[in-house]
Amino acid sequence: MYAAADCPFMMLETLLALPRRTKKILFVIHDTVLIFCAFWFTQSLKADYDHEWYDPANWQALAATTVFTVLLFVRLGLYRAVTRYISLRILAVALFGSFASMLLFFFSVLLFEKQLRLALPVVFFFLMVVLIAGSRLLLRLILAERSERNAAAPVIVYGAGQSGRQLIEAMKQVNEYRAVAFVDDNPRLQHTIVGDLPVFRPSETTDLIARYGVKKILLAIPSAGAERRREILQNLEAYPCEVLAIPGMKDLVDGRIHIGLLKKISVADLLGREPVEPMAELMAHDIEGKTVMVTGAGGSIGSELCRQILKCRPAKLLLFELSEFSLYSIDKELRERLAEEGSSIEVLPFLGSVQNKERLLSVMKAFAVETVYHAAAYKHVPMVEFNTIEGIRNNVFGTLLCAQAAVEAGVSTFVLISTDKAVRPTNTMGASKRMAELCLQALAAEPGQHTRFCMVRFGNVLGSSGSVVPVFEKQIAEGGPITLTHQDITRYFMTIPEAAQLVIQAGAMGKGGDVFVLDMGESVKIIDLAKQMITLSGLKLKDAQHPDGDIEIKITGLRPGEKLYEELLIGDEVQKTTHPRIMTASEVMLPWAQLNDIIMRMDLACSNSDQQTLRALLLEAPAGFNPKDDICDLVWQQTH
């Protein structure tokens, strides 16, 4: 089945594929038919037309006019440029040939019929111009449109619903893509015509790809659930095509479906994780009408927290960030958003380090901060492993000093962004985050504590700085190879917006010293993720079984401190909360008096650059630290 709109072009393709000699013969036949039509239409203008068909003289005049006109066209070179290169010069030749044919008509009729009405040659001339030159001009226009169609990449649109139809209309405005067919799993739509395009079954996709040379499949199913999208994408992995998608239902509702919105399939689509709508009361609990501060506001998690916080209508939002550029970027973004919305929420940017307690305290007191979300941290495992002391200073002491400043400033709620790498850590980054948790647990247990401390532990977030996904995307764009540390490595994933929303909601449920664990779903094998990203980019995996593939996966070996898999719990005690994606864990802790002793010795070890003592203290603390490598600090290795 073919689209009705494609039929003329399919016929044209067939004609263009004919041998050159055959195409010349067809043009001669074409012109002969046109001369016949022009001749008899002209003759029909005579008053005694009824007898013209039976008059041999008319047929002799027609034969002479036709033969000499065709020979003249041949002589003038009208048939040299058969189809593809019809130029304006050829049209001029057709115009001159039509004039010459008019003269032939004049003399032929005069010779055989012995009479001639002077108006008839003029009519014949104009008819010849319209038919001969006009037909070639029309062909020129058709060929130009064909060229444009050929320049546009043929695509299949998966989904023949409203969004699919809008996408087809959007494609007509540009010359980037050309839809050749719909594919839909709805039996009622299959083998019908939607928007001049046929609708096929998903099982017919292979034939469509081969027939039209399709390299891209456009996914137009924004209303489909996450699990259903994942199933469809798994099926599309079998085809050598890149898969693009329209973002979501909001764009459809807003009428904003256009080619520019098409995006590559995200890892979130591959995970098939159904989003859970945030609970409005939990989102607003610590934010609405309050002064809120976010440390590390320019980072991937911190910036998303700021975006989500603004939606909950705080009185003021304080952005605390060490990086000037990162602070400038998020401040500018938020101010532009507020200006568009006409909002009166005050956004205030502050440069500073979380290791500077005086700076933190002055900001918190000056603006009477009520809620703090502490997202400032060094989180890249190898970087912290190579710079151990700075990692400890920022992640442990930065958290402790920020928490102590919050207590002194009378902050009501303090939420720490923690990580699954804090569970039985094998690296310094994970151990430092577990020490940060221990600090908050100890402070929360202090008598008369008015600041409510809690911490939220989750895995990898898609698109964050240091995430494996953008690295893979860059490597695929560069032609590979994709580098992977181990073929069996697994990780938990969630989107940045979901992580930020769950952090805010978990913080609202905290009673003091709570360790919240987010439901990360099923862990993902990273090598499978890499293979899916290759396939859905329209490329093929290159390995021993497929030596002619496009992208190779190279195993480089585990990096210092890297684990094959991550965990979310240290112990087995976990309790459900009112939110289906948030759990609370009961984890071991130390009273402040005992922990403070370790912290003070740790501070001294950092000051003395004593890596061995620092490691011994991390092992002494109840952090579950189990290093797999020797001390990797670059300065220590250089000097020892």
QUIVEN-V239925 format. One record per run of one state. SS is the DSSP state (2 for helix, 1 for strand, 0 for the rest). FROM is the first residue (numbers start at 1). LEN is the number of residues. Records with the same first field share a line. If there is no record, write none. Layout:
BEGIN
SS->FROM-LEN + FROM-LEN
END
This chain:
BEGIN
0->1-3 + 17-3 + 44-5 + 55-1 + 77-11 + 114-4 + 152-1 + 159-3 + 172-5 + 184-9 + 195-2 + 201-1 + 213-3 + 220-6 + 237-5 + 246-3 + 254-5 + 262-1 + 265-2 + 272-8 + 286-5 + 296-4 + 312-4 + 322-2 + 342-4 + 352-5 + 367-4 + 375-6 + 387-1 + 410-3 + 423-5 + 445-7 + 459-1 + 463-5 + 478-4 + 485-5 + 492-1 + 510-4 + 519-5 + 536-1 + 538-3 + 543-8 + 556-18 + 577-5 + 586-6 + 608-3 + 621-13 + 640-1
2->4-13 + 20-24 + 49-6 + 56-21 + 88-26 + 118-34 + 162-10 + 202-11 + 226-11 + 249-5 + 259-3 + 267-5 + 280-6 + 300-12 + 324-18 + 357-10 + 381-6 + 388-22 + 420-3 + 428-17 + 468-10 + 496-14 + 526-10 + 592-16 + 611-10 + 634-6
1->153-6 + 177-7 + 193-2 + 197-4 + 216-4 + 242-4 + 263-2 + 291-5 + 316-6 + 346-6 + 371-4 + 413-7 + 452-7 + 460-3 + 482-3 + 490-2 + 493-3 + 514-5 + 524-2 + 537-1 + 541-2 + 551-5 + 574-3 + 582-4
END
